[in-house]
Amino acid sequence: MTDNFDTIISRNTLFWLLITNVAILSPLHEQATLWSLGICAICFIWRVGIFLGKVAAPPKILVTSLAIGAAITLALVSSEIGLLNALVNLLILGYALKYIEMRELRDVKAIVLVGYFLIALTLLDQQSMLNTLHLLAVTVLNTGVLISVYQDKSNKAANLSFSLKLVLQSLPLAILLFVVFPRLSPLWLVPNMKAATTGLSDEVSFGDISKLTRSAELAFRAGFENPDGSTLGPANKDLYWRTLVMENYDGKTWRQDPSIQQVQHQAYFQQPERQAPSANDMSRKINYVVISEPSHQKWLYGLDEAFSQNDLVVELADYRLFSLRPVDQRMSYRVTSYPDLIMDPKLDHNTKLINLTLPSNSNPKTRKLGLQFAKDYPDPQARINAMMNYFAVQAYYYTLSPPSVGAQQIDDFMFENRAGFCAHYASALVFMARASGIPTRMVTGYQGGEYNAKAGYYSVYQYMAHAWTEVWFEGLGWQRFDPTAMIAPQRILDGFDATFDSQSSYLQDSPFSSLHMKQYPWLNELRQQLASVDYYWSVWVLGFDEQRKQQVLARLLGDVSSSKIALLMIFSFMIIALMIAYYAGLFNVDRQQDPLNKRYQIICQRLAQKGIARQQGQAPSDYAAAVNAHLSALSPQITSDFTALSNAFVALKYQPLTVQQAQQRQQQFKQLYRRLRLRLLRR
């Protein structure tokens, strides 16, 4: 069929465009600026007016003015929203402005093409199962617009049905390419989204982590892969998910040392190397998969001491995992942790100096207390144990709402307030230990996890954010000490919910969080079932790496080889091609009879049983006349109904009808068919 680019756009197509416009642009509202949303709203409202016949097409000067204003605005704010967001807004505005000024079918086809680009762009950022299903439905709608261009006389349900069939027919090829096609690294770097970061920050002040306890957002999931096939991970007290290491303290804020920040900046071009144990190493190891939620940061999560074979993950010298790109979408990576390995049995002079440094004239009371511990306990390990017991013996309290502190933060906490959160206690222990001459640093991350027994994985939420300390001993390396365990042991042994009320913490500002269901057993069961489905989607689709690909191919082919993969692809392509050719009508195969013909033939067969057979090649009108001649005297109602049925049949098969006329004729034909079939059965 050739295109007629000057054809007027049908109302059927305009109807689908109204729905598709909203469906395509709505998932991108977070990336769109207010100016872009305003222009999209103007274009949509104007198009609704055109569809209803209230307004005419907009003058070109209006469209041109909107385009110029949008371009100027984007140029001014591009540095603030990021290059990628600016490009997304440019595409959104182009889609909206083309939508308002379209007049011919060529414009509709351009809009449909840009719509596919926007759908693909949304999929890059929103890859959860629900979002993918939503975008698949939007793809069906966008394809329906294209179909309506060529089948403008069809009803709306027929357009949608045909579009759905086309999308479903393309799925086998998409699945084949997904399973077999090699996973190639991107050939480019995605520009910065300038999106709001979530979760932990590379700076920690008193109260920063306590703010996260009011967040019910998911941070990441982890699924353990034990040699015996079980999925249960270590005990809650051992689930310390290392994220950041803070070594510099200025009296108010803990920060990363500039040396490690420089390594992070150069990681993409000069990857740091932390030697993993050899394959023959008999050290205890833990294998698991982490699925990180978008944080728009580069730091990742792992249990000590963590290594990953993912090409986008590097192991830093401070025993953290670090992503080469910001985690702007769900990221899956495999980790092997060796909990018994010694971290830095020897410490270089510079690192030791960094972890002994304290700001001058800061917290003199705590400094004096640290010196007293050094005098009373010459052995470093006994000294740290004494400091830990000090928190248990003295009247200290663990609270999510600690009192405010002054300029001497740690002194105020240690000797005045005596109530705080994990960051307070970790800061105090680091300060005392350094003052006593022991290298110590703060580590931030997450502690614990909610186990889903149905699917066998752990969910770690933002409210599980935690801070602890690491102390260095000669020959033993960095050792973890968590003073929180001395004040609130249940927080470490059984998790956050064992210590704090969820309604007054992470659920207080999250009225629509699914975690509210935890109060009701059957609703909590439903919540975990739904979360399991999303987890499996993340593991098998988003986390379909080379290892899982080889597992699937091994189940299909046995021994995986390039020749077997090539044969699988050739065979699959042939099957898909044959299916497409069959549905395209390229084979002379009897297709399923048209329902209209089938029903007409049933009535003709019933009449033949009464002695009035239809001759081969006899026209429906001639056959109706023959039936009338034989039965008019005996059954006038049957002859009358059959004549009307024949007229409706001829009209539907051979006469040009509008959509409304076709629907009326279809309804009339169905009613006559039911009536005639019943009457002929009785006679």
N, C-alpha and C positions, 0 to 999 in steps of 0.2 A: 504494500500500500504506500503510495506516495504522499508526502506531506503537503497540505495546503496551508501555507503560512499566513494567508490572509483571511482564514475562516474566523468567524465570530466565536468567541468562547461561550460554550453552552452553560446553562444554569446548573446542570449536573456537575460540571467541572468546577464552577465557582463555589458550589456547595462544599465539595471535597477540599478545595483550597482553604476555605474558612477554618475547617476543622484541623487540617494539616498544619496551617500556620501556627496555631496555638500549640499543637502537640510538639512541633519541632523546636520552637523557641523557649517553651516553659522550662525544660531541664537546664537551660543555659542562663537562668536568671541570676545565678551567683556571679558569673563572669561578666555579665552585662552591666555597664554603668547606668546611672539614673537617666542620663541624656539618651542613651541607646534605648532603654526601656520606654521612655517617653515617645520617641520617634516610632518605635514598633507599635505602641498603643494607638498613635494617630493614624498610622497606615491601616491597622486592623479595623478601627472604628469607621474609617472612611470606606473601606471595602465592604463592611456590613451595610453601610448606607447605599452603596452601589447595588449590592445584591437585592436589597429591599426596594430599589427604585426610588430612593429618597434624594440622592445626590448624583451628579454626573462625575465623570472621570476628572481627577484633579488637574489643574493647569500645570504645564511643564515648569513654569517659574517657581511654583510651590515645591515641586519635587527637587528642582535644582537648588533651591535655597536650603532645603533640609539636608541635602547631600553636602553642600559646602559647609554648613554649620556643624554637621557631624564630623567632617574631616578636620576642621579646625579644632574642635573640642578634643578629638582623639589625639591630635598632635600635641596638645597642651598637657594632657594627663597621662600620656603613654609612659613617661618615666616613673610615674607613681604607681600605676597598675601593672607594670611589667610589659615586656614586648609581646609575649604570647597572648595575654589578655587583650592587648590593643589589637592584635591580628584577629582574635575571636570577635571582638566588637565590630571590626571593619567588615567581617563576613556577615555578621548578624544584620548590620545596617544595609549592606548591599542586598541581602535577601528581602528585608522589609521594604526598601525603596523600589526594588524591582517589582515587588508584589503590588504596590499601590499604583504603579504606572503601567501595568500590563494591559495590553489591548488585543493581542493576537495570540495564536497558538504557539508561535515561536517564543513568546514571553513565558508561557506556561511551562514549556520544556526547559527553559533556562532556570526557572524557579525550582522545578523538580530536581534538576541536577545539583543546584546549590543546596537544596534540602538534604540530599544524600551526603554531601560534604559535612554539613552541620551534624547530621546523625553520627557519622564516623568520628567527628571531633568530640562529640559528647561521650561516645563510647571509650575514648582514650582516657577520660577523666572519671567516668562513672561505670565501674565494671562489676558491681555487685549483681547477684542473680536477678533481683527485682528490677534493677535499672536496665539490665540486658533484655529482660522480657518486655519491659516498657518500650525500649528502643526498637525491638523487633516489631511490636505493634505499630509504632510510628512509621517504620519502614513499609509495613503493609499499607498504611494510609497514604504515604507518599507515592507508592506504586499505584494505588488506586486512582490518584490524580492523573497519572500518565495513561492509565487504561481508559479513563473517562474521555480523554482526548480522541481516542480512536473508536470508542463505543459510547458515544454521547447519547444514543437512544436507549441504551440499557438502563434498567433501574439501578438505584444506589446499591442495593443488596448484591446484585450481579457483579458490579464493579469490585466491591469488597471481596466477594467470594473468589473471583478470578485472580485478584491480587494476592490473596492468601495462598492460593494454589501455586502461583509462581514462586513465592517466597519459600514455601515448603519443598517444592521441587529443587530449589537451589541448596537446601540444607545438606543432602548427602555429599555433594561436592565440597561444601565448606567443611564438613566433618572429616572427610578424607584428607584434605589439605592440612587441616589442623593436626591430625594424628601423624601424618607421614612427612610433611614438609619440614626441612631442617629449621631449627631455631637460630636465626641469624641476629647478630648484634645490630643495633641501629647504626646507620651511616651518618647520623647527625646528632647534635645535642638539642634538646627541646629548650627554648628560651624560658627564662624565669617567669613563673606565674604571679609572683608577688602576692601569694595567698597568705591568709592569716595562719600562723603556726599554732599547733596544738600540742599539749603535753608538756614535758619537761623543757626547761630552758638551759642554755649554757652559762647562766648566772643564777645563783641561789642566794636569796636573802631570807631573813626570818619571816615566815609566813607564806613564802612562795609555794612550797609544797602543800601547805595546809589549804591553799586555795583550790588545789586540784582535788581535794577530798569532797568538794561540792560538785564535781563533774562525774556524771554517770556514763560518759562516752567510753567506747571500747578503744583500748590502746593497741592490743594485738592478741592473736591466738597462737597457741603452741600445741602441737600434737607429737607425743613421744612415740618412738618406734623401738620397743625393747626386743632383744633377741628371741624371747619366748612368745612374741606376738602380742603381748599385752600393751596397753596404752597408758597405764598409770605411771605418772612421773614421780620424782622425789617427793619427800614429805614437805608440807607447807613451810616448815622452818628452814628448808634448804632451797626454796625457790626465791633466790635473790637475782633478779634480772638486771644485770649491769648495763648501764646506759651512758653515763658521763662520769668523769673523774675531775674533781675540783681540787686544785693545789694552791691557788693564790687567794689570800684573804687580806682585805684592806681595812678591816674593822667593822665593815657593814655587809659586804657582799663577797661570796665565794665565786671564783672564776677559774676557767681553764688556764693553764700556763701558756704563754705565747709560743713556746717551743712546740707544744702539741697542736696548737692552732695552725702553726705554719705547716706542719706535716699534713694536717687535714686539707689545707688549701692546695697543696702540691700532690695530693694522693692520686688524682686522675692521671697525672703525667709521670709521676715517680712513686709507684706503689710501695708502701712500707712493707717490710717482710718480718713476720713473726713465725719462727720455725715451728711447724706442727710436728707432733710425734710421728715416728715412722710406723709403717704398717705392722712391724714386728713388736712394737711397744705393747707391753701387757698392762699398761695403766688402765684403770677403770674409765670407761667412756659412756657418754649418754648421747644418743642420736635423737634428734627431733626436728620438726619443721615449724618455722615461725611465719605467720601471716600478719604482716604489719598493716595497720590502718593508715590512711594518709595523714602525715604529720607536717609535711612540707619542710622537714628537717632532714639531715643526713645521718643522724645517729640511729643505731639499731639496738636490738636487745639480744642478750645471751647470758647463759649461766657460765660461771667461771670453770675452766678457762676455755673460751669459745673459739672455734675455727669454722670457716665456711668455704666451700668450693665454688660458690657462686661468683661469676666473673665480675659482678657489680659490687661485691662486698670485699673489703680489705680488713685485715687484723692490725690494729694499732698497737704501739709499744706499751700503752697503759692498759692492755688486755680488753679493749672494747672492739666491737664490730662497727664498721663505718661504711656507709653507702657512698658510691661515687656520684650518685645523683640524688637530688631531693626526693623524698618519698611522697610524690604528689598523687599517687594512686596506690591501691593495695599492692603490696610487694611480698612475695613468697620466697623464702630462702632456707636452705638446709643447714643445720648446724650440728657439729660434734663437739661436745664439751668434755674436758678431762678435769674433773674436780680435785684430783689428788696431785696435780702438777704443782710444782713450786713456782711462784711468780717472783722473778728477780731474786735468786739466792744471793747475788751480789749487786750492790747499788753503786753506780758511778757517783763521783763527787758532786757534779752539778745537780743531779736528781735529788741526792741527799740534802743538799743545801736548800733547794726549793721547798722540800717538805719539812724543813726545820725553821723556816723563816716565819716571823710574826711581825705585825706592824708595831712600830715603836710607840710607847706611851698608850698602849691599848690594853684595856681590861687588866689593870694591875693586880686586883685581888685574885683573879683566876691564875694569872702568871705566878703569883706568890704561892698559890696552892699547888701548882705543878712543880715548883722547886721544892716544896715540902715533901711531895711524893717522891721526888728524886733522892732526897736525903734519907727518907725512911725506907725506901725500897731500891737498893742499888741495882738489883737484877731487873732488866727491862720487862721481862714477861710478868714477874711478880708485881711490878709497878703498874702495868696496864690492868692486871686483874684487880688490884686494889682500887684503881680509879673506877672500874666498872662496878665494884661492890659499893663504892661511895654513893652512887646513884640509888642503889637498892636500900642502903642503910638510912640515908637522909630522907627527909620528908619531901620527895619530889612527886609531881603528878603529871600524868599524860593527858593532854587536852587538845581538842581541835580549835579552840578559841583562846589562845594564850594571851595574857596581859601584854600591853605595849611595853617596849623597852626604850631606854634613852641612848645617849651616845656610846656609853660603855655597855654594849649589848649583852655580852656574855656574863659580865659581872652582875648586871641587873637580873639576868635569868638565874644565875647560880646562887646568888645570895639574897635576892629580894623577892622575886616572883615565885621561883621554884616550881613553875608550871610551864610546860611547853610541848612542842610537837617534835617529830623525829629530827628535823633540821636543828632545833635548839640543842638537843642532847648530842648529836653528832658533832656540831660545831664546838661545843664545850669540851668534849673528849679530845678532839684534834688539838684544840688550843692548849689544854693541860699537857697532853703528851709531847707536843713540840716544845713547850716551855720546860719540860723535864729532860729534853735532849733526845727524844725518840722520833724518828721520821714518821709522820702520819699524814693522811690525806682523807678527804671526804669523797664518797661515791654516791651518786644518785641513780635511781632507777625505779624498779617496781618490786614489791615483795608479795608473794603469794599468787593465787589464781583460783578461779572458780572451775571446778572439774565437771565436765559434762559426760556422765557415765555412758549415755546412749551412743554418742559418737566418738568418745575417747579423746577429748582434747581439753585444754585449759583456756579460759577467757580471762584476760588481764585488763582491768579497767583503769581509767585515770585516777580514780579515788584510791587505788592501791599504790600510788607513787610513794616512794620512801627514800630516806637518806641514811647511810651508815658510814662507818669509818674503816680504813685499812691502816694497819700498823706494820712497820717493817722491822723484822728481827734478823740478825746476822745468821745466814745459813738456812733460815726458814722462809725468807722472802716476805711478801705481803700477806698478812693474816687479817681476816675479817673480824671486826668487833662491833656489835650493835648494842649501844646502851639502851635502846628502846626495849630490848628483851629483859632488862633489869627492872624497868618501871611498869611496863605493860606486856608481860610474857604472852598473854593470850593473843595479842595482836600478831605476834610472830608464829606462834604454834598453830593457831586456828584461823587466822586471817582477820581482816578489817572488821567484818560483820560480827565477829565474836566479841569485839571491844566497844564498838560504837553503834548507835542507832542509825539505821539507814535513812529514816524519815527526816532526821535533823542534820544529816550530812549530805551525801551525794544525791539523794532524791529530793531534797528541799527545793532546789532550783531546776529540777527536771520532772515536771508534772506529767509528761507524756512518755517517760522512759519505760521500756518493757520490764525493767528491773522491779517495778512496783508489783509485778506478778509473783515475785518470790514469796510474798506473804501468804499466797493461796496455793496449796500443793498441786491441784489439778491445772491451774493456770501456769504455774511454774513449769510443769511437765510440758505443756503446750509451747511455752516460750523456748525451752531447751530443744524441743523437736524442730521448731522453725529455725532456730539458730544452727542446728545440725545440718539442715539442708543448705543453708548459706555457707557453712564451713566446708561441706563436701564440694560445693561449687568452687570455692576458693582453692581447694587442694587440687581438684582434678581439671579445672579449666584455667584459672588464673595462675596456679602453680604447676602447670603441666610442663615440667622442665625435661631435659634430655633423659634423666634417669627414669621418670615415669613413662616417657615415650618408649624407652627400650622395654620396660615391663609390659606395656600394652602390646607392642609388636611381638614380644616373645610368646605371649599367650596366643596370638593369632598365627604366628609363623613357626614357632619352635625356635630353632637356631636362626638368629637374625643375620641376614647378609644383604649386601647391596643388590644382588640379583633377585632375591626373594622380594625385597621391597619394590624393585622395578616391576616385577610380575604382578604384585598386588596392585600397584598403581594402574598398570595397563588394564588388568581385569576390571578394576573398579570403574575406570573411565569408560570402558566398553559398556558395562551395565548401565551406567548413568546416561551415556549417549543413546543407548537403545530405548531407555525409558522416555527420554526427551523426544526422540524421533516418533515413538508410539503416540505420545500425547499430542504431538504436532500433526498427526495424521499422515505421516510419510509411509506407513505400512497399510496394505490393503487387508486390514483386519476388521471384521465386523465389530463395530463399537456398540455399546449399549444403546438400545432403541430409544428414540426420543419419546419421553412420557406422553406427549400429545399424540404421536402416531400409535403408541402402544394402546392407549385408551380407546382411540377410534377403531383400531383393529379388534379389540375385545367386543365392542358393540356389533361390529360387522359379523364376527363369528357367531354371536348369539342370534343375529337375524338369519344367518345361514342355517342354523339349526332349526329355524322355523320354516325353512324352505325357500328363503330369498337370498341366494348367494350372490356375492359381488363378483362380476366378471373381471378377469385380468386386464388392467389398464383402464378400467371404467372410472370416469371422473366422479368425485364425491357428489356433485350436484345431480348427475345422471342416475347414480345409485339411489339417491334420496327420492328421485321421481319414481323409480321402480318400486321402492318400498311403499311409497304413497299409493301407487296403483294397486298393490296387493293387499294392503292392510287398512286403507282409508275407511272402508266400511266396517271392518271388524274391530279395529283399534285406532280410532282417530287420535287419541292422546299420544300413542306411540309414534304415529306418523308425524304428528305435529312437533313432538320433541326431537325426533331424529332429523327432521328438516332443519330445525333451529341449530341442532348440534353440528350438522354438516356445514351450515352457513358460518358458524363460529370457527370451525376447523379450517375452512378455506380462508377466512379473514386472517386468522393467526399465522397460517403458513405462507400465504401468497400476497396479502395486501399490505401496503405501507400504513402503519398505525403509529399514533403518538404513544408515549408511555402510558398515559391515562387510558387511552382507548384499548391498548393491549391488556392492561390490568382488568378492565371491565370485561373484555372478551374471555380472558382466562377464567374469571370467576363464573361467567355464564356457562362456559364449556364444562367446568367441574360440576356445577349443579345439575346440568342436563345429563352428564355421564352417570352420576350417582342414581338419578331418577330412572333413567332408561335401563341401567343394569339391574335394578331391583324389579322393575316391571317385566322385563324379559325373563327374569328368573322365575317369576310367579306363573307365567303363562305356559 
